[in-house]
Amino acid sequence: MSITRTEHIVNFTAWVTVAMTTCFLAAQTLLLGAFVVNGDEGISDTWVGYTSATTTIGTLVISLVALAVAVWAAARGVRHRFAWLMRYEFLVLVVLVALSELFIFE
């Protein structure tokens, strides 16, 4: 049984999404550690803050692309084990960023 081009695209997008999610979680853990140790001075205008912001923006972009690919793949009937991550990650990230802006980073 050969793998179609659509399945290749879905596999690639899923693994990129998993990798970016891992990087995002690592950057947020680093941000939390710096915030706990040094407070607001530990994260504002430092490499920790820039790393967190860059991974957040990158993950939002990748997750939006993954959402589009997941919808496209579902329309074509392609299934993948990380399809749930591809469908819901963008929505969860938008909610997390909005809540963190409202309550943490005023």
C-alpha positions in Angstrom: 0.0 0.0 0.0 1.6 3.2 -1.1 1.3 6.6 0.7 -0.4 9.3 -1.3 0.9 12.8 -1.6 -1.9 14.1 0.6 -0.8 11.7 3.4 2.8 12.9 3.0 1.6 16.5 3.4 -0.5 15.6 6.5 2.4 13.6 8.1 4.9 16.4 7.5 2.5 19.1 8.9 1.7 16.9 11.9 5.3 16.4 12.8 6.2 20.1 12.3 3.2 20.9 14.6 4.5 18.5 17.3 8.0 19.9 17.1 6.7 23.5 17.3 4.5 22.6 20.3 7.5 21.1 22.1 9.5 24.3 21.4 6.6 26.4 22.6 6.3 24.5 25.8 10.0 24.6 26.5 10.1 28.4 25.9 7.1 29.0 28.2 8.8 26.8 30.9 11.9 29.0 30.5 9.8 32.1 30.7 8.1 30.9 33.9 11.4 30.0 35.5 12.9 33.4 34.8 9.7 35.1 36.1 9.8 33.1 39.3 13.5 33.7 39.9 13.7 37.4 38.9 10.2 38.7 38.6 9.3 41.1 35.9 12.9 42.2 35.3 13.8 38.6 34.4 11.6 38.5 31.3 11.3 42.1 30.0 13.8 43.1 27.4 15.9 39.9 27.8 16.7 37.0 25.5 14.2 35.0 27.6 11.3 37.3 26.6 12.4 37.4 23.0 12.6 33.6 22.8 9.2 33.3 24.3 7.7 35.9 21.9 9.4 34.4 18.8 8.2 30.8 19.6 4.7 32.1 20.4 4.4 33.8 17.1 6.0 30.9 15.2 3.7 28.4 16.9 0.6 30.5 16.1 1.6 30.7 12.4 2.4 26.9 12.2 -0.8 26.0 14.1 -2.9 28.1 11.7 -1.3 26.3 8.7 -1.9 23.0 10.5 -5.5 23.8 11.1 -6.0 24.5 7.4 -4.2 21.3 6.4 -6.3 19.3 8.9 -9.5 20.7 7.5 -8.3 20.0 3.9 -7.2 16.4 4.9 -10.5 15.7 6.6 -12.3 16.8 3.5 -10.2 14.3 1.5 -10.8 11.5 4.1 -7.2 11.3 5.3 -6.8 10.3 8.9 -3.7 10.9 11.2 -3.0 10.2 14.8 -2.2 13.9 15.5 -5.2 15.2 13.7 -6.7 16.4 17.0 -3.6 18.4 17.7 -3.7 20.0 14.3 -7.3 20.9 14.7 -7.4 22.4 18.2 -3.9 23.8 18.8 -4.5 27.2 17.1 -7.7 27.8 19.1 -6.1 26.8 22.4 -3.0 29.0 21.7 -5.2 32.0 20.9 -7.1 31.6 24.2 -3.9 31.1 26.2 -2.2 34.2 24.6 -5.4 36.3 25.2 -5.7 35.1 28.9 -2.0 35.7 29.5 -2.2 39.2 28.1 -5.3 40.0 30.2 -4.1 38.6 33.5 -0.3 38.2 33.5 1.4 40.7 31.1 -0.8 43.8 31.6 
